[in-house]
């Protein structure tokens, strides 16, 4: 099997700005996907007033996925036009919430809209905003919520929204797939943003903490710092997934998305990943980042062939394989063998066409995952 190399890898863009990550073709190849069992899908439709919803957010019975950067991406005009639509009594599109066994609900679809409404009505500091660039309600231009006429404040509070609630008996995998299917409005969320919205604070806090470590920021040259598409959390999660689980576990799942969702649920559950295990996981992650910096310097987790000039974006497949391969090696060992490891890695990327394919196309194919992991581990042992 060969892979035709086609020059400098393309970097992902978001709203015209580079994200620091190489575009990934994660198609899985010949993988059979488990069909849904319609009998296990439970979705009920309810009606809430916006006042009800805001109270639920205050009471923490409805979670807006804190630390989610994308809910701050909307421009002032977009936010104001949404509020104006509500004040004009234009019906909002339906929302989706997911309910868990503890009756806690999370926003599955409509996060940006609800975040905007919350910021306008209850926001403080930088979250608070005044209406601007309105199309019809010119008299309300420049006003904060508290400055609106009482009748308009009541109109907003009393606005009814339709919410489809996904019951806790629906499996996380099915909920994730429902999320992907309905995720079409505005700027659609990517896979990691969906997992973030579905997860609990335990995994969210852990991934954020690892992504903010000095070791990670240094190894990635700061290119993923506070990544607006949560690319930093995604690559950390990929490391965690292959440390907590295994390639054999991966081969039993439908896709990289299913595998990462399984790892997220494991981190969220103290019975599956204790505090001690998470502390050990963070320690090994930090060690892997230090070792990657020692070996590859500014080219860590990036394609780096022998004839290459310049520096490429971070490649997810290289991140997961090299971070795992370096996690159990001591810094003194890696330092003494850095040149040999670096040469072995560059030889792989330059001369092993199937390895290059495994980090470039159909990267979710279990055969390619297994091959690149095996070859990367072998390269990390080079002397």
C-alpha positions as CSV (number, residue, x, y, z in Angstrom):
1,X,0.0,0.0,0.0
2,X,1.3,3.4,-0.9
3,X,0.4,7.0,-0.2
4,X,1.1,9.8,-2.8
5,X,2.6,12.8,-1.0
6,X,1.1,16.1,-2.0
7,X,3.2,18.8,-0.5
8,X,2.5,20.9,2.6
9,X,-0.5,19.6,4.6
10,X,-3.5,21.9,4.8
11,X,-4.2,23.6,8.1
12,X,-7.7,23.8,9.6
13,X,-9.2,27.3,9.5
14,X,-12.0,28.7,11.6
15,X,-13.5,32.0,10.5
16,X,-10.4,32.6,8.3
17,X,-7.9,32.0,11.1
18,X,-5.6,29.0,11.4
19,X,-6.3,26.6,14.3
20,X,-2.8,25.1,14.5
21,X,-4.0,21.6,13.5
22,X,-3.6,19.8,10.2
23,X,-6.9,18.9,8.5
24,X,-7.6,15.2,9.3
25,X,-9.1,12.6,7.1
26,X,-10.4,10.4,9.9
27,X,-12.6,8.1,7.7
28,X,-12.3,4.6,9.2
29,X,-12.2,2.5,6.0
30,X,-14.0,-0.8,6.0
31,X,-15.6,-0.5,9.4
32,X,-19.2,-1.8,10.1
33,X,-21.3,0.6,12.2
34,X,-23.7,-0.8,14.8
35,X,-27.2,0.1,13.7
36,X,-29.5,2.1,16.1
37,X,-32.1,0.3,18.0
38,X,-35.2,2.6,17.6
39,X,-36.7,1.2,20.7
40,X,-33.8,2.6,22.8
41,X,-34.4,6.2,21.6
42,X,-36.5,8.2,23.9
43,X,-37.2,11.9,23.1
44,X,-40.1,13.9,24.6
45,X,-41.2,17.4,23.6
46,X,-41.8,20.0,26.3
47,X,-42.5,23.8,26.4
48,X,-40.6,26.2,28.7
49,X,-40.7,29.9,29.1
50,X,-37.3,31.7,28.9
51,X,-37.8,32.7,32.5
52,X,-38.0,29.0,33.4
53,X,-34.9,28.2,31.4
54,X,-32.9,31.0,33.0
55,X,-34.0,29.9,36.5
56,X,-32.9,26.3,35.6
57,X,-29.5,27.6,34.6
58,X,-29.2,29.6,37.9
59,X,-30.3,26.5,39.9
60,X,-27.7,24.4,38.0
61,X,-30.3,21.9,36.9
62,X,-29.6,22.9,33.3
63,X,-25.9,23.1,32.3
64,X,-24.6,25.3,29.5
65,X,-21.2,23.5,29.3
66,X,-19.0,26.0,31.2
67,X,-15.6,26.7,29.7
68,X,-17.0,26.4,26.2
69,X,-15.3,29.0,24.1
70,X,-17.5,28.8,21.1
71,X,-20.4,30.4,23.0
72,X,-18.4,33.6,23.0
73,X,-17.7,33.6,19.2
74,X,-21.0,35.2,18.2
75,X,-20.5,38.8,17.2
76,X,-22.5,41.7,18.8
77,X,-24.7,42.0,15.7
78,X,-25.6,38.3,15.8
79,X,-26.4,38.4,19.5
80,X,-28.5,41.6,19.2
81,X,-30.5,40.3,16.2
82,X,-31.4,37.1,18.2
83,X,-32.7,39.3,21.1
84,X,-34.5,41.5,18.6
85,X,-36.2,38.4,17.1
86,X,-37.5,37.4,20.5
87,X,-38.8,40.9,21.2
88,X,-40.5,40.8,17.8
89,X,-42.1,37.5,18.9
90,X,-40.6,35.5,16.1
91,X,-40.6,31.9,17.2
92,X,-37.2,30.4,17.9
93,X,-36.1,27.1,16.4
94,X,-36.5,24.1,18.7
95,X,-33.9,23.3,21.3
96,X,-32.5,19.9,22.4
97,X,-31.7,19.0,26.0
98,X,-30.2,15.7,27.2
99,X,-31.3,14.5,30.7
100,X,-29.2,12.2,32.8
101,X,-30.2,9.8,35.6
102,X,-29.9,12.5,38.2
103,X,-32.4,14.7,36.3
104,X,-29.7,17.1,35.4
105,X,-30.1,18.4,31.8
106,X,-27.5,19.6,29.4
107,X,-28.0,21.7,26.2
108,X,-27.5,19.5,23.2
109,X,-28.6,22.0,20.5
110,X,-29.1,25.7,21.1
111,X,-26.1,26.4,23.3
112,X,-25.1,29.6,21.6
113,X,-28.7,30.9,21.6
114,X,-29.2,30.2,25.3
115,X,-25.8,31.6,26.2
116,X,-26.6,34.8,24.3
117,X,-30.0,35.1,26.1
118,X,-28.5,34.4,29.5
119,X,-25.7,37.0,28.9
120,X,-28.2,39.7,27.9
121,X,-30.6,39.1,30.7
122,X,-28.4,38.0,33.6
123,X,-24.8,38.7,32.3
124,X,-22.3,40.7,34.3
125,X,-19.0,42.2,33.4
126,X,-17.7,41.2,29.9
127,X,-20.6,38.9,29.4
128,X,-23.2,41.7,29.6
129,X,-24.0,43.4,26.3
130,X,-26.2,46.2,25.0
131,X,-28.3,45.9,21.8
132,X,-26.6,47.1,18.6
133,X,-27.2,47.2,14.9
134,X,-30.9,46.4,15.3
135,X,-33.0,46.2,12.1
136,X,-36.5,47.2,13.4
137,X,-36.5,48.2,17.1
138,X,-34.4,51.3,16.7
139,X,-35.7,52.8,19.9
140,X,-34.0,50.0,21.9
141,X,-30.6,50.6,20.3
142,X,-27.8,50.7,22.8
143,X,-29.9,49.4,25.7
144,X,-29.1,46.7,28.2
145,X,-31.9,44.4,29.4
146,X,-32.6,46.4,32.5
147,X,-33.1,49.5,30.4
148,X,-35.8,48.0,28.2
149,X,-39.4,48.9,28.8
150,X,-41.0,46.7,31.4
151,X,-43.4,45.3,28.7
152,X,-40.5,44.2,26.6
153,X,-38.7,42.6,29.6
154,X,-41.9,40.6,30.3
155,X,-42.2,39.7,26.6
156,X,-38.7,38.2,26.6
157,X,-39.2,36.4,30.0
158,X,-42.6,35.0,28.8
159,X,-41.4,33.8,25.4
160,X,-42.1,30.1,25.0
161,X,-39.6,27.7,23.5
162,X,-40.0,24.2,22.3
163,X,-37.5,21.7,23.8
164,X,-36.9,18.1,22.7
165,X,-35.6,16.3,25.8
166,X,-33.5,13.2,25.2
167,X,-34.3,10.8,28.1
168,X,-31.5,9.2,30.2
169,X,-32.4,5.8,28.9
170,X,-31.0,6.7,25.5
171,X,-27.4,5.5,25.3
172,X,-24.5,8.1,25.1
173,X,-23.6,6.8,21.6
174,X,-27.1,7.4,20.3
175,X,-27.3,10.8,22.0
176,X,-24.0,11.7,20.3
177,X,-25.3,10.7,16.9
178,X,-28.6,12.6,17.5
179,X,-26.4,15.6,18.3
180,X,-24.4,15.2,15.1
181,X,-27.6,14.9,13.0
182,X,-29.3,18.0,14.4
183,X,-26.1,20.0,14.6
184,X,-26.7,22.1,11.5
185,X,-27.6,25.7,12.6
186,X,-25.1,28.6,12.7
187,X,-21.5,27.2,12.8
188,X,-21.9,23.5,13.5
189,X,-20.0,22.1,16.5
190,X,-17.2,19.8,15.8
191,X,-16.8,16.3,17.5
192,X,-14.8,17.6,20.5
193,X,-17.3,20.4,21.1
194,X,-20.1,17.9,21.1
195,X,-18.3,15.6,23.5
196,X,-17.6,18.6,25.8
197,X,-21.3,19.5,25.8
198,X,-22.3,16.0,26.7
199,X,-19.6,15.4,29.3
200,X,-19.4,16.1,33.1
201,X,-17.2,18.6,34.8
202,X,-14.7,15.9,35.9
203,X,-13.5,15.2,32.4
204,X,-13.8,18.8,31.3
205,X,-11.7,20.0,34.1
206,X,-9.1,17.3,33.7
207,X,-8.7,17.9,29.9
208,X,-8.5,21.7,30.5
209,X,-5.9,21.3,33.3
210,X,-3.7,19.1,31.0
211,X,-4.1,21.5,28.1
212,X,-3.0,24.4,30.2
213,X,0.2,22.7,31.6
214,X,3.5,24.4,30.7
215,X,4.7,21.1,29.3
216,X,1.9,20.9,26.7
217,X,2.1,24.6,25.7
218,X,5.9,24.3,25.2
219,X,5.7,21.0,23.3
220,X,3.0,22.4,20.9
221,X,4.8,25.8,20.6
222,X,1.7,27.5,22.0
223,X,-0.1,26.9,18.7
224,X,-3.1,25.2,20.4
225,X,-3.3,27.6,23.4
226,X,-7.0,28.2,24.3
227,X,-8.0,26.7,20.9
228,X,-11.3,28.1,19.8
229,X,-12.4,24.8,18.4
230,X,-11.2,22.8,21.4
231,X,-8.4,21.2,19.4
232,X,-6.2,21.3,22.5
233,X,-8.7,19.3,24.5
234,X,-9.1,16.8,21.7
235,X,-5.5,15.9,21.4
236,X,-5.2,15.6,25.2
237,X,-8.2,13.3,25.1
238,X,-6.6,11.2,22.4
239,X,-3.6,10.6,24.6
240,X,-5.8,9.7,27.5
241,X,-7.9,7.3,25.4
242,X,-4.9,5.3,24.3
243,X,-3.5,5.2,27.8
244,X,-6.7,4.3,29.6
245,X,-7.8,1.9,26.8
246,X,-5.8,0.1,24.1
247,X,-5.6,-0.4,20.4
248,X,-7.4,-3.7,20.9
249,X,-10.3,-1.7,22.6
250,X,-10.2,0.7,19.6
251,X,-10.7,-2.1,17.2
252,X,-13.9,-3.0,19.0
253,X,-15.4,0.4,18.5
254,X,-17.1,1.9,15.4
255,X,-14.9,4.9,15.0
256,X,-12.4,7.4,16.6
257,X,-15.5,9.4,17.8
258,X,-16.9,6.3,19.6
259,X,-13.5,5.6,21.1
260,X,-13.0,9.1,22.4
261,X,-16.6,9.2,23.7
262,X,-15.9,6.0,25.7
263,X,-12.7,7.5,27.1
264,X,-14.6,10.6,28.1
265,X,-17.2,8.6,30.0
266,X,-14.4,6.7,31.7
267,X,-12.7,9.8,32.9
268,X,-16.1,11.1,34.1
269,X,-16.7,8.0,36.2
270,X,-14.6,7.7,39.4
271,X,-15.4,4.0,39.5
272,X,-13.7,3.5,36.2
273,X,-10.9,6.1,36.6
274,X,-10.0,6.9,40.2
275,X,-8.5,10.2,41.4
276,X,-5.2,8.3,41.8
277,X,-5.4,7.0,38.2
278,X,-6.1,10.5,36.9
279,X,-3.2,11.9,38.8
280,X,-0.9,9.2,37.3
281,X,-2.4,9.9,33.8
282,X,-1.6,13.6,34.2
283,X,2.0,12.8,35.3
284,X,2.6,10.6,32.3
285,X,1.1,13.2,30.0
286,X,3.5,15.9,31.3
287,X,6.4,13.5,30.9
288,X,5.4,12.7,27.3
289,X,5.2,16.4,26.5
290,X,8.7,17.0,28.0
291,X,10.1,14.1,26.1
292,X,8.5,15.2,22.8
293,X,10.1,18.7,23.3
294,X,13.5,17.1,23.9
295,X,13.4,14.9,20.8
296,X,11.5,17.1,18.3
297,X,11.7,20.7,19.6
298,X,9.5,22.9,17.4
299,X,8.5,20.0,15.1
300,X,6.9,17.9,17.9
301,X,3.7,16.1,16.6
302,X,4.2,17.5,13.1
303,X,5.1,15.9,9.8
304,X,8.9,16.3,9.4
305,X,10.3,14.5,6.4
306,X,14.0,14.7,5.6
307,X,13.6,17.1,2.6
308,X,11.0,19.3,4.3
309,X,11.5,23.0,4.8
310,X,9.4,25.0,7.2
311,X,7.1,23.7,9.9
312,X,3.8,21.9,9.5
313,X,0.6,22.1,11.6
314,X,0.1,19.6,14.4
315,X,-1.0,16.2,13.2
316,X,-3.5,14.4,15.4
317,X,-2.4,10.9,14.5
318,X,1.2,11.8,15.3
319,X,0.2,13.4,18.6
320,X,-1.7,10.3,19.8
321,X,1.0,7.9,18.8
322,X,4.1,9.8,19.8
323,X,2.6,11.0,23.1
324,X,1.8,7.4,24.0
325,X,5.2,6.1,22.9
326,X,7.1,8.7,24.9
327,X,5.0,8.6,28.1
328,X,6.9,5.8,29.9
329,X,10.4,6.8,29.0
330,X,12.6,8.8,31.4
331,X,13.9,12.2,30.4
332,X,17.6,11.0,30.8
333,X,17.0,8.0,28.5
334,X,15.3,10.2,25.9
335,X,17.9,12.9,26.1
336,X,20.7,10.4,25.5
337,X,18.9,8.9,22.5
338,X,17.2,12.0,21.1
339,X,19.0,12.1,17.8
340,X,18.4,8.3,17.2
341,X,14.7,8.6,18.0
342,X,14.4,11.8,15.8
343,X,16.1,10.1,12.9
344,X,13.9,7.0,13.2
345,X,10.8,9.1,13.2
346,X,11.9,11.1,10.1
347,X,12.8,7.9,8.3
348,X,9.3,6.6,9.0
349,X,7.6,9.7,7.6
350,X,10.0,9.9,4.6
351,X,10.4,6.2,3.6
352,X,7.6,4.2,5.0
353,X,4.7,4.9,2.6
354,X,2.1,3.0,4.6
355,X,3.1,4.9,7.8
356,X,2.7,8.2,6.0
357,X,-0.7,6.9,4.8
358,X,-1.6,6.0,8.4
359,X,-1.0,9.6,9.6
360,X,-2.6,11.2,6.5
361,X,-5.7,9.4,5.1
362,X,-8.4,7.2,6.7
363,X,-6.5,7.7,10.0
364,X,-9.4,6.1,11.9
365,X,-9.0,2.8,10.1
366,X,-8.1,0.2,12.9
367,X,-5.3,-1.3,10.7
368,X,-3.7,2.1,10.3
369,X,-4.1,2.9,14.0
370,X,-2.4,-0.3,15.0
371,X,0.4,0.1,12.4
372,X,1.3,3.7,13.3
373,X,1.2,2.9,17.1
374,X,3.5,-0.2,16.6
375,X,6.0,1.6,14.3
376,X,6.1,4.7,16.5
377,X,6.8,2.7,19.6
378,X,9.6,0.9,17.7
379,X,11.0,4.3,16.7
380,X,10.9,5.5,20.3
381,X,13.2,2.6,21.2
382,X,15.9,3.5,18.6
383,X,19.5,3.6,19.7
